[in-house]
Amino acid sequence: MFTPETSSLFSVRTDEKSGATYYVLTEKVAQFQQGFYFVNNSMTDDGRYLWFYAAHPPVFDGALRQLGFIDFETDEICLCHDTLFEHASPFVDNETGEVYFTWQNRVFRRAPKKDARTEVIAEIPTKGSPVHISTHITFTPDKKEILLDVREGNTNFYVGTVNLKTGLFTKWAEAPHLLNHGQLNPKNPDLSLQAYDCYADCITGETVSVPHDEQGVYQRLWTVTRDGKKTNYPPNDNYATHEWWSADGKKIYYVNPEGIQRIHLETGEHINLHKSRPWHAFSSRDESFFIYDEVVYDTYNKWYRGCPAKMTFWDRKTDVEIDVVSYMPPAGSPDKPCNYHMDPHPRITDNEKYVVFTTTTEGSVDLAIAPVAPLLQKTRG
């Protein structure tokens, strides 16, 4: 079987400053080819299938985005025209290679075969047309259910699960503000991580910000249980974004401008684990190494969609860092930002052999993948 290192579809690249090696998908089936959102797995554990986003400018983000996959058994790439999806919903079963995604009020599944067809596995009984039913999909530990965070217009926000066998939706809880970035706990099927997120008013287009409570505490971080209990976690430095679960289900990670933050649900410990300026981050299963991206403030000295970035590998055991990509050039400007949500979004694959991310180093938006083993060799000697 081929690998990203041996595939004819990828081209090897070496970072000029760090010497780190990564591989860019240079075989094109779409103008934009991106990695999945950082909390969503995109590769099977056996390394055979790798899924990616495919976009076709000049249409805007959220319109006419499709999915493609690479079969490393045959070293072939396939664009799946029957895979229209919304937000960052696509998620890959690490055993079967099937991809799950949502569009409007339906949940879909597709196998990684050229002649496969997308199937509807659930239709959510919504009131009218929802803005979305899922930010990104996650499984219960037994893979019998998936979590949905539903938005209907400006007033109805709720979370629940879909039974993959019956297609039935069970509502867990409602909220007064947008619930977003929902993620099921990897060990507890009755616990989810949620975020109050900003959103655009459906009528005015104005941004509705993340609320603060009466004491001024930023209300981003929540857990929601199957029986409807909602618990808020005040963040360090009164700011949090881009959260994820530890693999053991005992800790909530998030980032803010001060670093990678960690909340231990059993002990209550809440610490800044790594002083840095991460944008998004993700951890290995044993939490011994991390990957994170970071905004590079250069010409315009501000964030915008498509701004320059870098990506760093942090070995927690040795406390040594190495830039996998020390500079990703901009794909837009403050006046003309990129129409697509194409941040680097680095993700350690479930088999922990690779980091999948999106890069602009080729002068375009591309899927890229970095082997983990050489990075550990550089950080551990």
N, C-alpha and C positions, 0 to 999 in steps of 0.2 A: 504494500500500500504506500502511496505517496504521502508526503507531509508538506507543510508550508515551506520547509527548508529545501525540499526536492521537487516540488510542483513546478510545472512550466507556466502556471498561471500567476506566480508570484515572482517578484524581483527583489533581490537582497539589497539592503541599504545599511550603511554604517554611519552612526552619528560622528561628526567630525571632531567634536569636543571630548566625548566620553569613550568612544570606540565601541559603544553598544551596537548590537546587530538586531535588525528587525526586517520584516518582509512585507512588501506592499503588493496588494492585489492589482496588478497592472493589466490583466486581461479584462476588458470592459464589455459589459452588457447594458450598462446605463451610464449616464454622465456623472452622477453622484453615486458612489458605493460606500456605505457607511457601516460601522459596527453597531451592535445593539446598544441600548441604554445600559448603564453600568451595573444595574442590579439584575439584569436579565441574562441568563445563560444563552449562548448561541452555538455551542459546539457539543457534539456527543463525546462521551467519556472515552470511546474507542478511537476517537480522532478521525472518524470517517467523514462526518458531515459538519459543515460550518455554514450557517445562515448569515445573511446580511441584508441591510436596507438598500433598495434601489430607487433612485429618484430621477426625474426627467424635467429639469428646468426648461422654460421659465415658470412652470406651474408652482404655486406656493406650497410650503410645508403643510401636510395634512390633506393634500389633494394629489391623487394619482401616484402615491408612493406604493411600491410593490416590494416583494421579497425575492431574493435569489439564494441559491445555495451552491456550495462546492462539494463535489463527491471526490474525496481523495483516493477512493478505490480505483476510479477510472480517470482521475485527473481532469474532470469536466466541470464546467460552470453552467448553471441553468437559471434563467430568469422566469419567475412564475407569474404570468399575467393575471392569474385568478386570485391574487392575494392582496387586494386593496386593504389597507389597515389605517388605524388612527393612533395618534399620540405615540407612545413608546410601548404599545401593548405586546408586540411579538415576544414570545418566550419559547425556548426549545427544550423538549424532553431529552435529558442527557443520555437516556438509554435507547429510545426508539428513533430519535432524530425528528420526530414530528414537531411542527411549529404550531403554536396556538396564538391567535390574535383576535382583535375585535374591530368591528366597523358598525357605526350606528348602534342599534340595540341587539346585535347578534354576536355570538362567539363562534369562531371558526377553527378548523384544524386541517392541516395539510401534511402529507407524508413527503419525504425527500426523494421523490421519484419523478422523472420527467413526465411520465404519463399519468401521474396521480391527479386527482381533482380535489379542490377544496370542498370540505363538507361543513354544514351548519350543525353545531352540536348543542346550541342553546339560543333561545330568543327571550330576552328579558322583557317582562310586561311593564313597559314604561308609559308615562303620561305624555303623549305627544312625542316629539323628536328630542332625545337627550343630546346635550353637547358631547358627552362621552359616557361610556359605561366602564372604562378601564384605563388607568394610566399605564400600568404594566402588570402583566399576569404573573402570579405565583401559585404553586401547588401547595396543598396540604401535604404533610410528610408521607401519607400513603398514596398520593397522587389521585385521589378520588374526587377532589374538589379544587376549584380555583377561586381566587378572591377577585371581586369587582368593587371598584369605587365609582359610584354613579353620580352624574350631575344631570339634572333636568332643569334647564333654564337657569334663572337667577335665585331660585328659592328652595329647590329640592336637592338635598345632598345626603346620600346614604351609602352604606357599605354592606356587603354580604357575600355569600358563596354560591357557586353553581355546582351541582352534582353532575359530573361528566358523563355518567351513565344515563341518568334520567333527564338531564337538562333543566331540572327544577332549580329555581333561585330562592335562597333563604336570606331574608334581610336580617342583619345583625343589629344595626343602629342607624339613627339619623343624626344629623349635625346642623347647627345654624350657619356654618361656613363650609366652604369647599373642602371636602376630604380628597386628598390626592396622594400619589406615590404610595398607595397601599401595598403592603407586603406581609404575607403570612409568615408566622414564625416557623423556622425550619424543623422544629421539634414538637411544638404544641399546636394541634390543629384548631384550637379554640382561641388563639391569640393572634392579633395582627398589629402591625406598625402602620400608623397613619400620619399624615401631615396636613395641617391647615396651610393652604397655599394661596398665593395671589391669583386672581383670575380677571378676565375682561368681562365687564357687564355686557350681556347679550343685546341690550337695547342701545346703550350709550357708547359702548366700546371703552369706557373708562376703566382703569385698573382698580380693583378692589383689593386692598392690601391685607396681609396677614394681621389679624387683630392682636392687641395687647389687652391683658386683663386690667382690673381696677388699680392694681399695684404697678402697672407698667411692664409686666412680664410678657415677653414674646411667646405667642401661643402656637408655635410650629409643631412641636413634638407630642404625639399621642400614641397610646395603645388602646385598642378597642377589642373587646372579647365577644365571643359568640352570644353571650347573654346580654350584650348591650352596654357593659360597663366601659366608660371612657376615663382614661387617666392621662393627665397632662404632665410633662416633664420640663420644668424651666431649664433653659440651656445656659451653659457657661457663656459669660460675656454678653448675655441677653440676646444671642443670635444663634440660629441653627439653620442648616440647609443640607440637602443631599444625604439623607440617612439610609442606613442598611442594618440588617441583623448580622451578628456573628454566627458562624456555622453551628455552634452549640446551642444557639437560641437563648443564651443567658445575658447577652449584652446588646445594647443599641449603640451603634456608631453614627456619628454625624460630623460634618465639617463646619468651620467658621473661619474668619480671617486670622484667628490665633492658632489654628492647627486642627489635627484629627482628635476628636473628642470621643469619650467612651463612658457610657452609663451601664453599671453592673446591676441588673435587676434584683439579684439575690442579696447582694451586700449593700447596695445603695451607693457604692463608690462612684464618683462622677469626676473624671479627670481629663486634663489635656494630655493625651498619650504621646503626641508628637508635635512639637512646635514647628509650624510651617504655615504656608498660605495656600492650602488646597482648594480646588474648585470642586472636584469630585474625587472620591477615593474608594478603595475596596481592599479587603483583607483576605489572606489565605485562610484555609480551614483552621489551622492551629494558631492563627494570628501572629505568626513569626515573621511574615513579610507582607508589605503593602505596596500598592501602586496608586499614584495620584497624579492628576493633572493640575496645572496652575496657569492662571492668566499671566501673560507677559505684557507688562505696561511699558510700551516703547513710544512709537510716534505720537499716538493720540492720548496716551496715559489714561485710558478708561476702558471699561468693559463694553463690548457690543457683540452681537451675534456674528461670529466669524472672526473675532479678535485673535491676535497671535497667542500661542500657548506653548507650554512645554510639558513633558511627562517624566515623572521620577519614580524610581524603584527604591523603596526603603526597606532595608533588612533590619528588623527589630532586634534580632539576636546579637548582631554586631554593631548596631546603630551606625551603619554605613549606608550612604545613599549614592545612587548613580542615575544620571539622566539617561533615559532610554532614547528620548528625542529632546535635544536641548533647545530647539526652536522650530515651531510650526508657523509658517508665515500666515498673514491674514487672508481671509476669504471674503473680504468686504471692508467697509469703513463705517464710522459712526453715521455718516450721511446716507450710506447705502449698505446697510447690514445684510448679511446672507439671509435668504428667505427660508433656510432650512435649519433645523435644530441639529447642528453638526459639530457640537463640542467633542473633544477627544473621547470622553466617557470610557476610560480604561476599565476593563473587567478581567479578572483572573478567571480562566475557564474552570469548570467544575473538576476537570481532571488535573488541574494545577500545572499543566505543561506549558501553557501559553498565557500571554496577556493580549486580549483583542482590543483594538482601539480604532479611532478615526484620525486620519492625518491629512495635512495639507502640504506636506513636504514636496509633493510632485507638481505643485501648482494647481491641483484639483482636489476634490474631496474624495478620499479613498479609504477603503478598509485596509488595516494593517494588523500584523500579528508579531509578537516578540516572544521567542522561547525563554522560559523562566530559568532553565538550568545554567546557561551562560551568565545570566545576571547574578545568580547565587555564587557562581565561581568567582566573579569579580568582587562580590561583597564579603565572601567568606574565605577566599584564598584557596 
